[in-house]
Amino acid sequence: MSTLHALYHLALADVRERVRGYAFLLTLLFAVALLYFFVPALDAPLYAILNLGGYRPLYNSAWIGTMATLLMTEFMLLFGFYLIKGTLARDLRTGVRQLLVATPLPTALYTLGKWLSNAVVLSMMVLVMVGASALLQLLRAEVLVIDLWALAAPFLIVLWPALLFVAALAVLFESIPLLRGGVGSVVYFFIYALLATLTDWQGVDLLWPSVYRACSAHFPHCNGVRQIDIDAVPLTERPTFRYPGAVWGGEVVLQRLIWVGAALGVALLAAYLLRRSDVARIGPGLLTRLWRRIVDFISVEQGSSVEARPTLSPVLPASGLTPLSGQAQTDALGPLVVAEARLALKKRSLWWYVGALCLLAASVWVPLEIAQGIILPLAWIWPLLLWSGMGARENRWRTESLIFSTPHPIGRQLLAVWLVGVEVALVMGGGVILRLLLAARWITVVATGVGALFVPTLALVMGCWSRQSKLFEGFYLFFWYLAAVQNLPYLDFMGRFPQAVAWGLPWVYAGLTVVLFGGAVVGRRRQLRQ
């Protein structure tokens, strides 16, 4: 088999596996919905808009393509990583990687195939967004002439090279054992923020100045600060100008191609790290090998080996088994909640508990405004890896056939998982909730309590439908970042902004929580039928 032929089939198999999953479809639908609301209708009563000092560009191809690219560089560069991450881990979990190690397939070719498959999946999303942007221009019906190059150029020149780098980072993270799981998901979030701060990874400096120049050419008082505001002034009453699009010179294209070269280098680095960390080649760890040597030495000294010792298997007489009573079967929710809590907290390190206690103590001692504005968001991002396992743990550990065969797998087991997630949210936010109660801020207490129900319910429904933890990890990190770091009041699910509470957002999230819980039940029923 030729090298290119092997690379093609490696990538093709992964792409087919990825696009058939619900995570890919849900991500596409969410991205299209996000774009729909980010380019508001001309008669929208309330909308989010880039603040240009009261002016706005006409909805032509160049502007819609630029707006969509600016949005997708925020969304896809973060959430796309969680969508494509997991392909190497799946190969290791299913034994495919161990089989490939025994073949002549070079490790570099293997990681390049994974990078290529990641790139194809993300490129398919880019093509869908280009098509959705064209349809949206016709739907908004302000400028009906579609300039395909002006519409697609920001996607191809700005967004696509950055996505290739994301595809390579996903392969690199999975080549490092420590970063394959949830820890890698959290680490990538900080790398994303660091790259966005220190470099023009997102291409904002390529797009935004051209928008400001076009605006200031028509209106001298145009605002050059890039920010998103909520407004209710009809768009038809805003003065408009025509945005011709950015100028794509050779220097700009070369600057973006640097990210493509960096992506290729990262994919090759992943091959080197994977060779060093490959389970089939390394075998047991150092401590495990040392412990086995000690046990073997003691066994030899005693004149027998560990393997030669008889194993006693106690046999329980049939007469000693008593069937559970009907009352015991129906009242087992309490012990089941305790068991689910032990499973959820079992693999948390000592430092995780220390951090949780520090956050809880800080929420009690710092001023209430700081506790509600800073400590509460930190407290509700700390259990991220605990929540992300809700609904997906059975698939990860291959216990679905065992768990789903128990009595009442929805009415007791699924409910117990949800109750544990809610308890964690209430405990982590308990200091803030208690102080709000003492301050008699009842509406804010209700809003915060709704948030404590919303987050684990979101984790549960995403886990039940995707059977993976990374969908929730990526979506919640992105959602939390917009609500807690960017401080967008219309996404406030924690009751931090009085404006959001006055808008009635807590009731919106309460209704959404009920819908999501129903979705989790439907997802679990679907799992039971399979």
N, C-alpha and C positions, 0 to 999 in steps of 0.2 A: 504494500500500500504506500503510495507516495505521501510526502509530507503535507502537501496542500489538501490531498484527499482526506487524510486523517484529521487535519485541522477543521475541514468543512464538516465532517460528520460529528466531531466532538461538539462544535458549536451548534449544529442543527439539532442534536438530541437535547441539549440544554434549552434551546429556545422553545422547542415543542413542549417540554416539561413545564416551562415557565408560563407561556401564554395560555395554557389550558387551565390554569389555576384561577380561583376567585380573586386572589390578591391583585393580579394584573388587571382584571376587569374592573374591580372596585377602584383601583388607583386611577385608571383612565376616566371613569365616570366622575370621580371626585375632582380631578383636574379640569375636566370640561365644565363642571358646575362652578368651580372656582373662577374660571375664566369668564363664564357667563355673567357672574355678579361683579367681577372686576371691571368689566366694560358695561356700565349701566345703561339702561334704556334712556332715551331722551326725555321721557315723561316719568321717570322713576321718582317717587316722593321722597325717598331717603337713599343715599348711596355713599360709597367710599370712592374718593377721587384723588388723583395726584394734585397737590396744591401748587398752582402756578400763579397765585395772586388774583384769582377770580376769572382767569382766562382758560380756555381749553382748545385743544386741536380738534379739527374735524375728524370724523371717523373714516379716514381713508385707509388704504392698505398699509402704508408706512407706519401710521400711528397705531393701528390695531396690532400689527406685527411686533412693534416695539413694546407696547403695553403687555402683550402676551409673553414676550421674552423676559421682560423685567419680572413678571409674576412667576414664570417657570424657573428662573434662576434662583428664586427664593424657595420654591416648592420642590422642584425635581432634583436639584443638587443635594438637598437634604433627604427627602423622602425616597428618592430613587435609589439611594444606597441601601435602604432597608428592604426595598422591593427585590433587588437582585442578590442581596447577600444570602448565603446559605447553600450555594451549589456545591462547594467543596465539602462542607460539613455533611451534606446529604450523601455524597459519595463515600465519605469515611464511615458514616453511620450504617449505610447499606452494604458496605464491603466492596463497592465498586473500585474505590481507590486502591485497596489492597490487591485486587486482581490486576489493575493496570500497572502496578509496580512490577509485577512478574513478566510484563510484556516489554518489547523493545521500545515502547513509546517514551521519548525523552520527556523529562519533567517540564522543560521549557515549553515544549509543544503543548503539553497538557494545560499549563497556566495561560498560555496564549489563546488556546481554545476557549477556556473559561472567560477570559477577558473579552474575546470576540463575541461570545454568546451574550454576555452582559451588555456589550455595546449595541448589539442588534436589538435587544429588548428595549433599551432606552431610546434607540433611534426610531423604533416603531411608535413609541409614545410621542416623539417629536413630530413625526409625520401626521399622526392623528391630531395633534394640536395645531399644526398648520392648516389642515382641512377644517377643523372646528373654527379657527380664526376667520377663514374665508366665509364660512356659513354665517358666522356672527356679524361680519360686515354687511352681508345681505340682509340679515335680520334687523339690524339697527337702521338700515336703509337711509343713511345720511349721504354717503358717497357710494354709488352702486357699481362703479367701475373698479374691478379687481386688478391690481398690479401684482402678479404672482411673485416677481423677484423682490419687490419692495416688502411684500408680506413675509416671504420665507427667509430673506437674507439675515435678519437678526437671529432667527433660530439656528441657521446653518453656521454662521460665522461666530456668534457669541455663545449660544447655549450648547451646541453639539460638541465642540472640543472640550468644554468643561465636563460634560457628561462622560466622555471617553476617559477622562481622568478619574471620575467617580467609579466607573466600571473597573478600572485597574486597582483602585484603593480597596474595593470590595474583595478582589482576589487576594491582595496583600494581607488584609486583615484575617482572611480565612487560612492563610498560610502560617499564621502565628497562633499556636494553641491558646494562648491567653486571650486573644482577641476574637476567637471564633464565636463566642456566645454573646450574652447580654452585655458583658463588660466592653466588648468592641463597639456595640451600639452606642453606649454612652461616650466612649472615647471619640468616636467619629463626630458626634455632635459638637464637641469642643474643637476638633480639628476643622470642622466646617466653619465655625464661628471665627477661629483664628485665621483661616485662609481668607475669609470675607473681610476681615479687618486689615490684614497686612498686605494683601495682594488684590488685584482687580480680577480675581477668579470669576466673579459673576458678570464681568463686563459692564458694570454700571458706568464707569468712567468713559466708556466708548459710546454709550447711548444717551445718557442724561445730558451731557453738554450740548449735543446736537438739538435736543428738544428745547433747551433753554435759549440757544441762539435763534432758533426759529421763532420762539415766542417773543423774545426781546426785539427782534427785527420788526415786529408788528406793534408791540406794546412796550414802551420804555420801562414801565413799572412792573414787569413780569418778575415773579418770585423765582430765584435761582436755588432755593433750598429744597432738596428732594424729601418730601414727606407726604403721607397719606392722611386725609382728613375725612370726617363724616360731615355731610352737608345735605340740606333740603332745598336749596335754591334750584329751581328747574333748570336743567341743562340748556334748554332752548333760550333762556334769558342771559346766558353767559356769552361774552364776546368770543369769537372763534378766530382761529388762524389755521393756515394750511402747513402741515409738517411734511417736508419732502423726504425725510429719512436721513440716516447717517451716511457719511461718505466712506466707502469701503476701499481704502487705498491698500497698496502692497504692504506697508508697514503694519497696518492693523491686522491684515490676514496673517502675516508672519508672527505677530505677537500671539495670536490665538493658536497658531500651529505649534508653538512652544509647548502648549498643554498636551497636544497629541503626542509629541516626542517624550514628554515626561510620563505620559500614560504607558507608553511602550516600555520605558525604563522601569517603571514600577511593576509591570507585569513580569519582566525578566527577573527583577529582584525577588518577586514572590516565588519564582521557580527555585532560586537558590535557598530561600528560607524553608520552602516546602521539603526540599531534599533533606534538610537538616532535622526537620521536625516530623518527618513521615513516621507514622506509627509502625508501619511494617518494617522499617529499617532500624528504628531506634529501640523498639521493644520497651520493657518496663523501665521506669525511672530509676534514678540513682538510689533513692531511699528504699524503693521496693526491692532492688537487687541486693542491697546491703542487708535488709531484713531477712531475705530468703537465705543468704549465706549464714547468718547467725542461727536461724532455725535449723538449717542442714548440719551445721557444726555441732549444735546441741544434740541433734538426733543421732549423729554418728557416735558421739561420746557415750550415749546411752545404749549403743549397740543396735539401734534400729533406725530406719529412715522414716521420714514423715509419711511417705507414700505407703509404707508397709504396715502402718498401724491400722488395725481394724476400725471401721466406722460403725458405731452403734446407732441403729435407727429405731427409736422407741416406737412400739406399736400400741396404739390406743384401742382398747377393747370396744367393740360396738356398743356394749351395754353402758359405757361411760359417756356416750353422746346423747344429749337431750335436745330435742327440737326447740327452737325459739317460739315463744308464745306469740300470739297475734299482737298483744299489747307491746311486747319488746320490739317487734318489727316496726310498729308504727311510731314508737316514741324514741327512735334512735337518732333523731336529728341532732340533739345536743352532742353526744359522743362523736358523731360524724363531723360536726363543725370543729371539734377539738382535734380530730385526726387530720382534717384538711389544713387546719392552722399549723399543726406540727410539720406536715409535708411542705407547706409554703415557706416556713421559717427554718427548715432543717439545714439548708445549705448556706444560710447567711453567716458571714464571718463575724468575728468579734468586733472588727472595726465598723461593720454595718450597724450593729447595736449601739456602739459608742456614738456614731454620728446621729442616729435616731434620737438618743437620749439628749445629746447636745441641742438638737433642733427643738425638741420638746421643752427643754429648760429655757432656751432663748425665747420661745414663744410666750413663756410665763413672765420673764423678767424684763425684757425690753419694752419700750413704750408701745402701746397698742397699735398705733399707726404703722410703726416699723414691723411689728409682729404680723399684722394683716397684709402689709404691702410687700414684705421681703421674706419673712420667715415662713409664712404659709405656702407660698409657691415653692420654696426649697423643700419644705416638708412633704409636699405632694409630688415632688419629682424623685425624692429619695427611694420610695418603694417601687420604682418603675419596673425593675426586673422581677419583683414579686408579683405585681399585677399582670405582667406580660405573659406569665405562665397560665393564667386562668383560661380554661377552655381548651388549651393547647397541650397541657402537660400529659394527657393520656396518649396523644399521638406521639409525642417526643419519646416517651418511655415504653411505647407499644403495649400499653395496658388497656386499650380500648375494649377488647373482647372481654376482659375481666371486669372492668368497671361497669360497662354497659349491660352486663348480664345480671347485675345485682337488682334487687327489688327497688322500684321507683328511682331510676337513674336521673330523672328530671326533678321530681318533687322533693327528693332528699339530697342526692349527691350534687346536682347542679346548684340547687339552692344553698347548700352548705358552702360551696366554693364562692358563691356570690357574697354570702354573709361574712366570710373571712375577709374578702376584699374590702367590703364596707367597714368592717371593724378596724382594719389597718388604716383606712382613710380617716375614720373618726378619732383613732388614737393619735395619729400623727398631727392632725389638726385640732386635737382636743384642747390644747392650751389656748389657742385663739378663740375657739368656740366658747370655752368657759369664761373668758374675759369679756366676750361680747354679751354673754348672758348677764354677767355682773353689771355691765354698763347699760343693760336694758335696751340693747339695740336689736329688737326682736326680728325685724325684717332682714337684717344682715345675718342673723343667726340662721334663719330659714334658708337664705341664699347660700351660705356656706355649707349647711347640711345637705342641700340639693347637690352641691358640687361633690360632696363625699359619696353620694349615691351615683352620680353621673360617671365619674372616672372608672370605678371598678366595673360598672355595667358596660361601658365602652370596651374595656379590656375583655370582658367575657364574650361579648358578641363577636368581636374580631377574632378571638381565639377559637370560638366554635365554628366559624365559617372558614377561616384560613387554615386552622389546625397548626398554626405557627405563631411564635411570639413576636417576630420581627415586624409584622404589620402594625401591631399596637405600638411597639417601641418607636417606630418611625413616625407614625401619625401623631401620637401623643406628644413626642418631643417637638414636632413642628407646631402643633396646636398650642402647647404650653409656651413655646418660645414667642409666638405672636401675642398670646394673652398676658404672659408674665414679664417678658423682657421688652417687647415692643409696646406693651401696655395699650393694646387695642381694646377699648371698652366694650365694643359690640361682640367680643369673643370671651368676655369675662365670665368664667364658670365658677369662680370662687367668692363672688360677692365683694370684691375689693373696691369697686367703683360705685359711688352713690348714683352716678348717672345711669349705669347699667341696671341697677336695681330699680330706678325710677322708670326705666323703659319696660320693665317687666321681664327681663331676661331670665331671672330665676324660674319663672313659671314656664318659659320656653324650654329650659334645660330639664325641668321636672317632667314635662310632657315627652321630651326626647328620651329621657331615661326610661320611661314606661315603654316607649316604642322599641328602644334598644333591647330591653329585657325580653320583650316578646320576640324580637329577632334572634336572641340567644336561644330561646326555647325552640324556635323553629329550626335553627341550625343544629341543635342537639338532636332533635327528632330526625333530621336528615341523616345525621351520623348513625343513629340507631337503625335506620332502614338499610344502610349500606353494608 
